[in-house]
Each structure stands twice: as structure tokens, then as C-alpha cells.
Amino acid sequence: MIAFIRSKPKTGTAHPAPAFGPLAKKEMAEVSYVSSAVLAQRHGKAWPPDAGPEHQLARYMVRATCAECHEMNLRGGTPYPGAAPRPDLRIAASYDLGDFQHMLRTGIAPGNRKLGLMGEMARGRYGGLSDTKIAAIHAYLKAVAIRTPDRA
């Protein structure tokens, strides 16, 4: 397939190479920033916790979206020195479904807490998810919290 694609003439708009600001350059120099390609290599075939066959679609969605910041084990933590800590996603078990839906669509958690980076992610990445998919993710995270409650 790659050979076929390469055999086709280049068309479309040429885009400039990415430009990195001073903070990104500093993180790269300190090796605290890694590309998504490096993350994919690190994670390999890893998956978030299994919560049973009824949660496979939600587990897939969480792997594709949440694990980027909250790690494959969904425990969160500080991804690199100086970064804001990411919470353990088992916290979602304490949200009722309505609060969870509101948080994923608006970036505002119960108690009217604004969530910074998660707020941006929620509005940009999760705002378009259907109620059914959000409910599935919520049910999965609750099941994970029940099956693996302790930091092990």
C-alpha cells in the first residue's frame, strides 16, 4: 500500500514543518517531552484495565483518548517534572452520570471546578460524543474502580 501511495503524484497544499516554542524546546532538551510516536512505541500492546466483555468498546475509547494523559493503567500521576498532576480516573466512579456528561462536554467538574487542560480536552475531544458513548465510558471507569480500587 505504501508503494502505491508513493507512486502517486503529490497534490494538495504543502504545510510548513511544525514550529516548537521555547517551552517545547526546553522539554525536548530535558527529554521530558516525547512525541506521540514515542508514546505509541512505549505503550506497544498495552491496554487499560479489563473490566469485562461488556466494557470493551469503552475500554477501546479510553485507550485511544484518556490514556494519553492518564497512562494506560488510568492512575494518572505527573507525566514529567513540573507538569500538573493528572488524577486517577477511578475518580469518575464518584460522579453521577449527569455530572460526568457535563464534565466531558464542558470541562467543568462538579462544584463548578474548571479543569484546565482537561477542560480543553473535554471541549475539543469529548464534546461531540453521544450520550450512549459517554455513558459507556462512565460505566467502564466505574467498573475499573470496583475491580482495581487500590494503588497496586
GULUM-136305 format. One record per residue (C-alpha): residue in three letters; x, y, z negated. Coordinates in nm, 4 decimals, padded with zeros to 6 digits. Last residue first. Layout:
<pts>
+------+----------+----------+----------+
: type :     east :    north :       up :
+------+----------+----------+----------+
:  Ala :        X :        Y :        Z :
...
+------+----------+----------+----------+
</pts>
This chain:
<pts>
+------+----------+----------+----------+
: type :     east :    north :       up :
+------+----------+----------+----------+
:  Ala : -00.1201 : -00.1571 : -04.3465 :
:  Arg : -00.2995 :  00.1674 : -04.4062 :
:  Asp : -00.6234 :  00.0277 : -04.5363 :
:  Pro : -00.9667 :  00.0178 : -04.3734 :
:  Thr : -00.8988 : -00.2332 : -04.0943 :
:  Arg : -01.2253 : -00.4154 : -04.0218 :
:  Ile : -01.4648 : -00.1525 : -04.1631 :
:  Ala : -01.2780 :  00.1428 : -04.0148 :
:  Val : -01.2489 : -00.0377 : -03.6806 :
:  Ala : -01.6266 : -00.0959 : -03.6797 :
:  Lys : -01.6877 :  00.2726 : -03.7496 :
:  Leu : -01.4499 :  00.3664 : -03.4656 :
:  Tyr : -01.6352 :  00.1299 : -03.2307 :
:  Ala : -01.9782 :  00.2623 : -03.3299 :
:  His : -01.8604 :  00.6205 : -03.2707 :
:  Ile : -01.7103 :  00.5292 : -02.9323 :
:  Ala : -02.0358 :  00.3557 : -02.8308 :
:  Ala : -02.2451 :  00.6520 : -02.9493 :
:  Ile : -02.0251 :  00.8849 : -02.7437 :
:  Lys : -02.0726 :  00.6605 : -02.4407 :
:  Thr : -02.4509 :  00.6494 : -02.4814 :
:  Asp : -02.4794 :  01.0247 : -02.5409 :
:  Ser : -02.3048 :  01.0730 : -02.2082 :
:  Leu : -01.9531 :  01.2104 : -02.1916 :
:  Gly : -01.9185 :  01.5524 : -02.0302 :
:  Gly : -01.7914 :  01.7339 : -02.3380 :
:  Tyr : -01.5267 :  01.4689 : -02.4010 :
:  Arg : -01.2228 :  01.5913 : -02.2102 :
:  Gly : -01.2318 :  01.9692 : -02.1915 :
:  Arg : -01.4498 :  02.0634 : -02.4883 :
:  Ala : -01.3236 :  01.7858 : -02.7111 :
:  Met : -00.9603 :  01.8265 : -02.6074 :
:  Glu : -00.9671 :  02.1983 : -02.6838 :
:  Gly : -01.1317 :  02.1351 : -03.0194 :
:  Met : -00.8835 :  01.8577 : -03.0902 :
:  Leu : -00.6039 :  02.1106 : -03.0334 :
:  Gly : -00.7541 :  02.3490 : -03.2890 :
:  Leu : -01.0249 :  02.1718 : -03.4888 :
:  Lys : -01.2708 :  02.4386 : -03.5919 :
:  Arg : -01.4482 :  02.3424 : -03.9124 :
:  Asn : -01.8211 :  02.4298 : -03.9195 :
:  Gly : -01.8689 :  02.2067 : -04.2266 :
:  Pro : -01.8924 :  01.9075 : -03.9975 :
:  Ala : -01.6443 :  01.9313 : -03.7083 :
:  Ile : -01.6390 :  02.1847 : -03.4249 :
:  Gly : -01.4627 :  02.0805 : -03.1050 :
:  Thr : -01.7825 :  02.1460 : -02.9103 :
:  Arg : -01.8787 :  01.8243 : -02.7336 :
:  Leu : -01.6832 :  01.5732 : -02.9390 :
:  Met : -01.7711 :  01.7474 : -03.2659 :
:  His : -02.1418 :  01.7709 : -03.1837 :
:  Gln : -02.1547 :  01.4029 : -03.0906 :
:  Phe : -01.9770 :  01.3104 : -03.4146 :
:  Asp : -02.2123 :  01.5286 : -03.6209 :
:  Gly : -02.5153 :  01.3642 : -03.4587 :
:  Leu : -02.3708 :  01.0143 : -03.5060 :
:  Asp : -02.3125 :  01.0597 : -03.8784 :
:  Tyr : -01.9515 :  01.1254 : -03.9607 :
:  Ser : -01.7743 :  00.9217 : -04.2334 :
:  Ala : -01.6814 :  00.6442 : -03.9896 :
:  Ala : -01.5097 :  00.9081 : -03.7756 :
:  Ile : -01.2403 :  00.9348 : -04.0460 :
:  Arg : -01.1196 :  00.5945 : -03.9218 :
:  Leu : -00.9563 :  00.8086 : -03.6551 :
:  Asp : -00.6521 :  00.8648 : -03.8782 :
:  Pro : -00.5823 :  01.2339 : -03.8503 :
:  Arg : -00.3236 :  01.4046 : -03.6276 :
:  Pro : -00.0548 :  01.6017 : -03.8081 :
:  Ala :  00.0375 :  01.9389 : -03.6570 :
:  Ala :  00.3726 :  01.9133 : -03.4854 :
:  Gly :  00.6892 :  02.0417 : -03.6539 :
:  Pro :  00.8788 :  01.7148 : -03.6262 :
:  Tyr :  00.7193 :  01.4799 : -03.3726 :
:  Pro :  00.3984 :  01.2777 : -03.3397 :
:  Thr :  00.2833 :  01.3524 : -03.6951 :
:  Gly :  00.0318 :  01.0907 : -03.8021 :
:  Gly : -00.2672 :  00.9415 : -03.6282 :
:  Arg : -00.3822 :  00.6005 : -03.7504 :
:  Leu : -00.5542 :  00.5070 : -03.4231 :
:  Asn : -00.3274 :  00.1971 : -03.3940 :
:  Met : -00.2555 :  00.3002 : -03.0362 :
:  Glu : -00.1490 :  00.6485 : -03.1463 :
:  His : -00.3812 :  00.9362 : -03.2488 :
:  Cys : -00.2654 :  01.1799 : -02.9817 :
:  Glu : -00.2605 :  00.9703 : -02.6638 :
:  Ala : -00.4621 :  00.7017 : -02.8399 :
:  Cys : -00.7785 :  00.9117 : -02.8068 :
:  Thr : -00.8249 :  00.9181 : -02.4281 :
:  Ala : -00.7486 :  00.5991 : -02.2373 :
:  Arg : -00.7254 :  00.3736 : -02.5412 :
:  Val : -01.0467 :  00.5223 : -02.6838 :
:  Met : -01.2293 :  00.4614 : -02.3541 :
:  Tyr : -01.1058 :  00.0997 : -02.3427 :
:  Arg : -01.2077 :  00.0392 : -02.7048 :
:  Ala : -01.5477 :  00.1899 : -02.6233 :
:  Leu : -01.5920 : -00.0561 : -02.3363 :
:  Gln : -01.4760 : -00.3487 : -02.5510 :
:  His : -01.6993 : -00.2749 : -02.8532 :
:  Glu : -01.9473 : -00.5644 : -02.8278 :
:  Pro : -01.6552 : -00.8030 : -02.7837 :
:  Gly : -01.5224 : -00.7457 : -03.1352 :
:  Ala : -01.3481 : -00.4668 : -03.3199 :
:  Asp : -01.0038 : -00.5070 : -03.1650 :
:  Pro : -00.7581 : -00.2440 : -03.2830 :
:  Pro : -00.6177 : -00.0062 : -03.0195 :
:  Trp : -00.4299 : -00.1694 : -02.7337 :
:  Ala : -00.0650 : -00.2285 : -02.6496 :
:  Lys :  00.0230 : -00.3538 : -02.3012 :
:  Gly :  00.3014 : -00.1082 : -02.2474 :
:  His :  00.2742 :  00.1582 : -02.5154 :
:  Arg :  00.6301 :  00.2759 : -02.4792 :
:  Gln :  00.6267 :  00.2620 : -02.0988 :
:  Ala :  00.2970 :  00.4546 : -02.0845 :
:  Leu :  00.4396 :  00.7111 : -02.3260 :
:  Val :  00.7439 :  00.7539 : -02.1027 :
:  Ala :  00.5193 :  00.8134 : -01.8007 :
:  Ser :  00.3090 :  01.0570 : -02.0052 :
:  Ser :  00.6232 :  01.2603 : -02.0551 :
:  Val :  00.8129 :  01.2864 : -02.3798 :
:  Tyr :  00.8684 :  01.5832 : -02.6058 :
:  Ser :  01.0650 :  01.5263 : -02.9281 :
:  Val :  01.3887 :  01.4633 : -02.7375 :
:  Glu :  01.5429 :  01.7708 : -02.9026 :
:  Ala :  01.6272 :  01.9126 : -02.5588 :
:  Met :  01.2777 :  01.8205 : -02.4355 :
:  Glu :  01.1195 :  01.9914 : -02.7373 :
:  Lys :  01.3249 :  02.3068 : -02.6717 :
:  Lys :  01.2284 :  02.3039 : -02.3029 :
:  Ala :  00.8603 :  02.2646 : -02.3988 :
:  Leu :  00.8868 :  02.5589 : -02.6400 :
:  Pro :  01.0703 :  02.7786 : -02.3878 :
:  Gly :  00.8164 :  02.7259 : -02.1094 :
:  Phe :  00.8214 :  02.4476 : -01.8534 :
:  Ala :  00.7353 :  02.5063 : -01.4901 :
:  Pro :  00.5977 :  02.2152 : -01.2898 :
:  Ala :  00.7147 :  02.1920 : -00.9277 :
:  Pro :  00.5119 :  02.4046 : -00.6914 :
:  His :  00.2167 :  02.2589 : -00.5029 :
:  Ala :  00.2097 :  02.1983 : -00.1283 :
:  Thr : -00.1453 :  02.2197 :  00.0032 :
:  Gly : -00.2762 :  01.9488 :  00.2282 :
:  Thr : -00.1080 :  01.7127 :  00.4690 :
:  Lys :  00.1968 :  01.4877 :  00.4766 :
:  Pro :  00.1911 :  01.2476 :  00.7684 :
:  Lys :  00.1013 :  00.8856 :  00.6922 :
:  Ser :  00.3699 :  00.6161 :  00.6766 :
:  Arg :  00.4252 :  00.6845 :  00.3069 :
:  Ile :  00.0678 :  00.5770 :  00.2333 :
:  Phe :  00.1162 :  00.2516 :  00.4251 :
:  Ala :  00.4474 :  00.1778 :  00.2524 :
:  Ile :  00.2825 :  00.2400 : -00.0861 :
:  Met :  00.0000 :  00.0000 :  00.0000 :
+------+----------+----------+----------+
</pts>
